[in-house]
Amino acid sequence: MQAADIEVDARGLNCPLPILKAKKALSGLQSGQTVKVVSTDAGSVRDFQAFAKQTGNELLEQQTEGSEFIHLMRRR
């Protein structure tokens, strides 16, 4: 996974908190910058896909590493 401008630790948080943390981080970024969110909530995979469609932010990559789900998003 490529490097991100900011990383958000959402481990141990359940829906909707990983999305809310990502939304807050994205609001502080400029267009084109990226945020990496690390979550332990399995539901975050589909949540981030839906969030990207709803907001127009680009979901660049998703990975699963053990019990962690990693999401990379680019601000629109």
N, CA, C and O atoms as CSV, one atom per row, in Angstrom:
chain,resi,resn,atom,element,x,y,z
A,1,MET,N,N,0.854,-1.188,0.000
A,1,MET,CA,C,0.000,0.000,0.000
A,1,MET,C,C,0.891,1.238,0.000
A,1,MET,O,O,1.916,1.287,0.681
A,2,GLN,N,N,0.484,2.222,-0.766
A,2,GLN,CA,C,1.266,3.453,-0.860
A,2,GLN,C,C,1.176,4.279,0.430
A,2,GLN,O,O,0.269,4.093,1.241
A,3,ALA,N,N,2.115,5.173,0.595
A,3,ALA,CA,C,2.138,6.033,1.780
A,3,ALA,C,C,0.990,7.038,1.719
A,3,ALA,O,O,0.557,7.442,0.640
A,4,ALA,N,N,0.508,7.433,2.894
A,4,ALA,CA,C,-0.596,8.393,2.984
A,4,ALA,C,C,-0.103,9.673,3.647
A,4,ALA,O,O,0.913,9.677,4.343
A,5,ASP,N,N,-0.838,10.755,3.422
A,5,ASP,CA,C,-0.493,12.028,4.048
A,5,ASP,C,C,-0.789,12.006,5.542
A,5,ASP,O,O,-0.108,12.667,6.327
A,6,ILE,N,N,-1.816,11.236,5.933
A,6,ILE,CA,C,-2.189,11.136,7.341
A,6,ILE,C,C,-2.698,9.723,7.599
A,6,ILE,O,O,-3.303,9.100,6.727
A,7,GLU,N,N,-2.447,9.225,8.809
A,7,GLU,CA,C,-2.932,7.897,9.188
A,7,GLU,C,C,-3.853,8.029,10.394
A,7,GLU,O,O,-3.559,8.756,11.343
A,8,VAL,N,N,-4.973,7.309,10.339
A,8,VAL,CA,C,-5.951,7.327,11.416
A,8,VAL,C,C,-6.030,5.924,12.019
A,8,VAL,O,O,-6.224,4.942,11.303
A,9,ASP,N,N,-5.880,5.841,13.326
A,9,ASP,CA,C,-5.986,4.568,14.032
A,9,ASP,C,C,-7.412,4.414,14.549
A,9,ASP,O,O,-7.819,5.096,15.489
A,10,ALA,N,N,-8.164,3.515,13.926
A,10,ALA,CA,C,-9.542,3.253,14.346
A,10,ALA,C,C,-9.677,1.836,14.890
A,10,ALA,O,O,-10.766,1.261,14.881
A,11,ARG,N,N,-8.571,1.278,15.362
A,11,ARG,CA,C,-8.604,-0.075,15.932
A,11,ARG,C,C,-9.500,-0.094,17.171
A,11,ARG,O,O,-9.457,0.813,18.002
A,12,GLY,N,N,-10.310,-1.147,17.274
A,12,GLY,CA,C,-11.175,-1.302,18.434
A,12,GLY,C,C,-12.472,-0.524,18.350
A,12,GLY,O,O,-13.307,-0.621,19.250
A,13,LEU,N,N,-12.661,0.243,17.292
A,13,LEU,CA,C,-13.886,1.034,17.134
A,13,LEU,C,C,-14.829,0.342,16.157
A,13,LEU,O,O,-14.392,-0.213,15.148
A,14,ASN,N,N,-16.110,0.376,16.458
A,14,ASN,CA,C,-17.114,-0.226,15.583
A,14,ASN,C,C,-17.861,0.856,14.829
A,14,ASN,O,O,-17.826,2.033,15.190
A,15,CYS,N,N,-18.537,0.431,13.773
A,15,CYS,CA,C,-19.351,1.318,12.937
A,15,CYS,C,C,-20.261,2.169,13.821
A,15,CYS,O,O,-20.877,1.640,14.747
A,16,PRO,N,N,-20.358,3.435,13.566
A,16,PRO,CA,C,-19.817,4.208,12.439
A,16,PRO,C,C,-18.529,4.956,12.770
A,16,PRO,O,O,-18.107,5.811,11.991
A,17,LEU,N,N,-17.901,4.662,13.889
A,17,LEU,CA,C,-16.753,5.462,14.321
A,17,LEU,C,C,-15.564,5.484,13.353
A,17,LEU,O,O,-14.974,6.551,13.180
A,18,PRO,N,N,-15.172,4.363,12.705
A,18,PRO,CA,C,-14.069,4.470,11.735
A,18,PRO,C,C,-14.387,5.443,10.601
A,18,PRO,O,O,-13.511,6.186,10.158
A,19,ILE,N,N,-15.633,5.444,10.129
A,19,ILE,CA,C,-16.042,6.367,9.063
A,19,ILE,C,C,-16.013,7.813,9.568
A,19,ILE,O,O,-15.553,8.712,8.865
A,20,LEU,N,N,-16.501,8.027,10.774
A,20,LEU,CA,C,-16.513,9.386,11.326
A,20,LEU,C,C,-15.099,9.923,11.500
A,20,LEU,O,O,-14.844,11.098,11.233
A,21,LYS,N,N,-14.176,9.070,11.946
A,21,LYS,CA,C,-12.780,9.493,12.092
A,21,LYS,C,C,-12.166,9.807,10.724
A,21,LYS,O,O,-11.402,10.762,10.583
A,22,ALA,N,N,-12.507,8.996,9.724
A,22,ALA,CA,C,-12.004,9.238,8.369
A,22,ALA,C,C,-12.562,10.543,7.819
A,22,ALA,O,O,-11.841,11.322,7.196
A,23,LYS,N,N,-13.844,10.776,8.049
A,23,LYS,CA,C,-14.488,11.998,7.564
A,23,LYS,C,C,-13.815,13.229,8.169
A,23,LYS,O,O,-13.557,14.210,7.471
A,24,LYS,N,N,-13.538,13.172,9.456
A,24,LYS,CA,C,-12.877,14.289,10.129
A,24,LYS,C,C,-11.467,14.503,9.568
A,24,LYS,O,O,-11.056,15.639,9.334
A,25,ALA,N,N,-10.736,13.416,9.356
A,25,ALA,CA,C,-9.377,13.527,8.819
A,25,ALA,C,C,-9.406,14.091,7.403
A,25,ALA,O,O,-8.587,14.943,7.058
A,26,LEU,N,N,-10.338,13.623,6.584
A,26,LEU,CA,C,-10.444,14.108,5.203
A,26,LEU,C,C,-10.774,15.595,5.157
A,26,LEU,O,O,-10.300,16.310,4.274
A,27,SER,N,N,-11.575,16.057,6.093
A,27,SER,CA,C,-11.964,17.473,6.091
A,27,SER,C,C,-10.765,18.388,6.344
A,27,SER,O,O,-10.794,19.564,5.980
A,28,GLY,N,N,-9.726,17.859,6.960
A,28,GLY,CA,C,-8.534,18.654,7.222
A,28,GLY,C,C,-7.495,18.585,6.115
A,28,GLY,O,O,-6.451,19.233,6.194
A,29,LEU,N,N,-7.782,17.800,5.081
A,29,LEU,CA,C,-6.841,17.641,3.979
A,29,LEU,C,C,-7.242,18.505,2.789
A,29,LEU,O,O,-8.387,18.941,2.667
A,30,GLN,N,N,-6.274,18.738,1.923
A,30,GLN,CA,C,-6.551,19.445,0.671
A,30,GLN,C,C,-6.880,18.418,-0.401
A,30,GLN,O,O,-6.550,17.239,-0.269
A,31,SER,N,N,-7.531,18.875,-1.461
A,31,SER,CA,C,-7.895,17.992,-2.565
A,31,SER,C,C,-6.669,17.234,-3.077
A,31,SER,O,O,-5.617,17.824,-3.320
A,32,GLY,N,N,-6.822,15.919,-3.235
A,32,GLY,CA,C,-5.735,15.081,-3.740
A,32,GLY,C,C,-4.894,14.426,-2.657
A,32,GLY,O,O,-4.153,13.484,-2.938
A,33,GLN,N,N,-4.997,14.908,-1.419
A,33,GLN,CA,C,-4.240,14.288,-0.329
A,33,GLN,C,C,-4.940,13.010,0.117
A,33,GLN,O,O,-6.126,12.811,-0.149
A,34,THR,N,N,-4.191,12.152,0.798
A,34,THR,CA,C,-4.722,10.835,1.153
A,34,THR,C,C,-4.720,10.582,2.657
A,34,THR,O,O,-3.924,11.147,3.407
A,35,VAL,N,N,-5.633,9.719,3.066
A,35,VAL,CA,C,-5.719,9.280,4.453
A,35,VAL,C,C,-5.756,7.758,4.467
A,35,VAL,O,O,-6.432,7.124,3.658
A,36,LYS,N,N,-5.013,7.194,5.405
A,36,LYS,CA,C,-4.993,5.747,5.614
A,36,LYS,C,C,-5.687,5.479,6.945
A,36,LYS,O,O,-5.318,6.047,7.973
A,37,VAL,N,N,-6.695,4.611,6.916
A,37,VAL,CA,C,-7.443,4.281,8.126
A,37,VAL,C,C,-7.225,2.799,8.439
A,37,VAL,O,O,-7.446,1.935,7.591
A,38,VAL,N,N,-6.790,2.520,9.668
A,38,VAL,CA,C,-6.596,1.142,10.116
A,38,VAL,C,C,-7.705,0.816,11.104
A,38,VAL,O,O,-7.846,1.472,12.136
A,39,SER,N,N,-8.495,-0.212,10.773
A,39,SER,CA,C,-9.659,-0.577,11.571
A,39,SER,C,C,-9.630,-2.070,11.892
A,39,SER,O,O,-8.997,-2.848,11.178
A,40,THR,N,N,-10.306,-2.465,12.952
A,40,THR,CA,C,-10.473,-3.884,13.271
A,40,THR,C,C,-11.915,-4.317,13.072
A,40,THR,O,O,-12.263,-5.457,13.380
A,41,ASP,N,N,-12.755,-3.435,12.565
A,41,ASP,CA,C,-14.169,-3.722,12.315
A,41,ASP,C,C,-14.321,-4.295,10.907
A,41,ASP,O,O,-14.086,-3.597,9.921
A,42,ALA,N,N,-14.716,-5.568,10.814
A,42,ALA,CA,C,-14.858,-6.226,9.507
A,42,ALA,C,C,-15.877,-5.510,8.628
A,42,ALA,O,O,-15.747,-5.520,7.404
A,43,GLY,N,N,-16.880,-4.894,9.227
A,43,GLY,CA,C,-17.889,-4.167,8.474
A,43,GLY,C,C,-17.356,-2.912,7.817
A,43,GLY,O,O,-18.015,-2.335,6.952
A,44,SER,N,N,-16.160,-2.481,8.221
A,44,SER,CA,C,-15.604,-1.246,7.662
A,44,SER,C,C,-15.277,-1.391,6.181
A,44,SER,O,O,-15.212,-0.387,5.471
A,45,VAL,N,N,-15.071,-2.606,5.701
A,45,VAL,CA,C,-14.747,-2.804,4.281
A,45,VAL,C,C,-15.888,-2.279,3.420
A,45,VAL,O,O,-15.666,-1.459,2.530
A,46,ARG,N,N,-17.101,-2.741,3.676
A,46,ARG,CA,C,-18.238,-2.270,2.871
A,46,ARG,C,C,-18.634,-0.847,3.260
A,46,ARG,O,O,-19.131,-0.095,2.422
A,47,ASP,N,N,-18.417,-0.467,4.531
A,47,ASP,CA,C,-18.734,0.903,4.957
A,47,ASP,C,C,-17.901,1.927,4.180
A,47,ASP,O,O,-18.425,2.953,3.747
A,48,PHE,N,N,-16.613,1.649,4.005
A,48,PHE,CA,C,-15.754,2.590,3.286
A,48,PHE,C,C,-16.099,2.631,1.799
A,48,PHE,O,O,-15.973,3.679,1.166
A,49,GLN,N,N,-16.532,1.505,1.236
A,49,GLN,CA,C,-16.959,1.494,-0.164
A,49,GLN,C,C,-18.187,2.386,-0.344
A,49,GLN,O,O,-18.259,3.170,-1.290
A,50,ALA,N,N,-19.145,2.260,0.565
A,50,ALA,CA,C,-20.367,3.082,0.500
A,50,ALA,C,C,-20.045,4.552,0.757
A,50,ALA,O,O,-20.586,5.434,0.090
A,51,PHE,N,N,-19.166,4.816,1.720
A,51,PHE,CA,C,-18.769,6.183,2.056
A,51,PHE,C,C,-18.143,6.872,0.845
A,51,PHE,O,O,-18.433,8.036,0.572
A,52,ALA,N,N,-17.288,6.157,0.124
A,52,ALA,CA,C,-16.637,6.725,-1.056
A,52,ALA,C,C,-17.673,7.087,-2.124
A,52,ALA,O,O,-17.593,8.155,-2.731
A,53,LYS,N,N,-18.632,6.210,-2.347
A,53,LYS,CA,C,-19.670,6.481,-3.347
A,53,LYS,C,C,-20.528,7.682,-2.950
A,53,LYS,O,O,-20.901,8.492,-3.800
A,54,GLN,N,N,-20.837,7.794,-1.674
A,54,GLN,CA,C,-21.714,8.861,-1.198
A,54,GLN,C,C,-21.028,10.222,-1.193
A,54,GLN,O,O,-21.679,11.240,-1.426
A,55,THR,N,N,-19.732,10.252,-0.933
A,55,THR,CA,C,-19.040,11.527,-0.747
A,55,THR,C,C,-18.238,11.986,-1.960
A,55,THR,O,O,-17.890,13.162,-2.061
A,56,GLY,N,N,-17.941,11.066,-2.886
A,56,GLY,CA,C,-17.118,11.430,-4.033
A,56,GLY,C,C,-15.629,11.353,-3.761
A,56,GLY,O,O,-14.821,11.616,-4.653
A,57,ASN,N,N,-15.253,10.996,-2.535
A,57,ASN,CA,C,-13.845,10.757,-2.247
A,57,ASN,C,C,-13.479,9.402,-2.849
A,57,ASN,O,O,-14.315,8.501,-2.915
A,58,GLU,N,N,-12.232,9.264,-3.285
A,58,GLU,CA,C,-11.829,8.057,-3.995
A,58,GLU,C,C,-11.235,7.029,-3.036
A,58,GLU,O,O,-10.298,7.330,-2.296
A,59,LEU,N,N,-11.786,5.814,-3.054
A,59,LEU,CA,C,-11.235,4.708,-2.288
A,59,LEU,C,C,-10.159,4.067,-3.151
A,59,LEU,O,O,-10.466,3.349,-4.103
A,60,LEU,N,N,-8.909,4.325,-2.823
A,60,LEU,CA,C,-7.795,3.887,-3.657
A,60,LEU,C,C,-7.469,2.419,-3.463
A,60,LEU,O,O,-7.149,1.715,-4.422
A,61,GLU,N,N,-7.549,1.953,-2.212
A,61,GLU,CA,C,-7.092,0.602,-1.912
A,61,GLU,C,C,-7.675,0.135,-0.591
A,61,GLU,O,O,-7.901,0.928,0.323
A,62,GLN,N,N,-7.916,-1.177,-0.507
A,62,GLN,CA,C,-8.310,-1.802,0.754
A,62,GLN,C,C,-7.493,-3.073,0.897
A,62,GLN,O,O,-7.314,-3.822,-0.064
A,63,GLN,N,N,-6.999,-3.312,2.109
A,63,GLN,CA,C,-6.214,-4.516,2.388
A,63,GLN,C,C,-6.651,-5.093,3.721
A,63,GLN,O,O,-7.113,-4.376,4.609
A,64,THR,N,N,-6.496,-6.403,3.839
A,64,THR,CA,C,-6.714,-7.071,5.117
A,64,THR,C,C,-5.384,-7.675,5.540
A,64,THR,O,O,-4.775,-8.449,4.801
A,65,GLU,N,N,-4.944,-7.311,6.733
A,65,GLU,CA,C,-3.699,-7.857,7.283
A,65,GLU,C,C,-4.019,-8.438,8.647
A,65,GLU,O,O,-4.116,-7.707,9.633
A,66,GLY,N,N,-4.182,-9.753,8.704
A,66,GLY,CA,C,-4.574,-10.398,9.953
A,66,GLY,C,C,-5.968,-9.952,10.343
A,66,GLY,O,O,-6.924,-10.165,9.597
A,67,SER,N,N,-6.087,-9.337,11.501
A,67,SER,CA,C,-7.399,-8.871,11.976
A,67,SER,C,C,-7.614,-7.385,11.695
A,67,SER,O,O,-8.568,-6.787,12.193
A,68,GLU,N,N,-6.726,-6.795,10.899
A,68,GLU,CA,C,-6.830,-5.364,10.601
A,68,GLU,C,C,-7.259,-5.126,9.157
A,68,GLU,O,O,-6.839,-5.827,8.236
A,69,PHE,N,N,-8.096,-4.131,8.993
A,69,PHE,CA,C,-8.598,-3.737,7.678
A,69,PHE,C,C,-8.068,-2.339,7.391
A,69,PHE,O,O,-8.306,-1.404,8.156
A,70,ILE,N,N,-7.349,-2.204,6.286
A,70,ILE,CA,C,-6.686,-0.953,5.976
A,70,ILE,C,C,-7.321,-0.342,4.733
A,70,ILE,O,O,-7.483,-0.998,3.704
A,71,HIS,N,N,-7.673,0.931,4.858
A,71,HIS,CA,C,-8.371,1.649,3.795
A,71,HIS,C,C,-7.557,2.885,3.435
A,71,HIS,O,O,-7.115,3.623,4.315
A,72,LEU,N,N,-7.362,3.104,2.152
A,72,LEU,CA,C,-6.652,4.286,1.671
A,72,LEU,C,C,-7.605,5.101,0.808
A,72,LEU,O,O,-8.126,4.615,-0.196
A,73,MET,N,N,-7.826,6.356,1.217
A,73,MET,CA,C,-8.766,7.226,0.502
A,73,MET,C,C,-8.072,8.517,0.081
A,73,MET,O,O,-7.177,9.020,0.759
A,74,ARG,N,N,-8.520,9.039,-1.070
A,74,ARG,CA,C,-8.034,10.328,-1.562
A,74,ARG,C,C,-9.168,11.339,-1.497
A,74,ARG,O,O,-10.286,11.070,-1.938
A,75,ARG,N,N,-8.862,12.508,-0.939
A,75,ARG,CA,C,-9.872,13.569,-0.851
A,75,ARG,C,C,-10.194,14.094,-2.238
A,75,ARG,O,O,-9.307,14.290,-3.068
A,76,ARG,N,N,-11.466,14.314,-2.470
A,76,ARG,CA,C,-11.906,14.823,-3.782
A,76,ARG,C,C,-11.519,16.280,-3.944
A,76,ARG,O,O,-11.803,16.883,-4.979
